[in-house]
């Protein structure tokens, strides 16, 4: 299964573009900082990841804006050039939605 959920901050929000099918698309930069358990010990984790959103979710991400924090869900894929990975965001949940 290829599924990722990441609590992160929206670091970058690219310009709106459109897919050949006419769907809205946005390139994003996400940053996660937190703590995880490794070998029974806490470890500080900080990472940035390139992401993309396609379709109606783009409007929600624009409304969230740079600096906004949310739980981003989706899947991982290769970048077009085959170097590295990109996180395809298919859902976003803000703290206000969790209430």
Secondary structure, DSSP 8 states (H G I E B T S, - for coil): ---EEEEEEEEEE---EE-TTS-EEEEEEEEEEEEEEETTEEEEEEEEEEEEEESTHHHHHHHH-TT-EEEEEEEEEE-TTSSSEEEEEEEEE-HHHH-
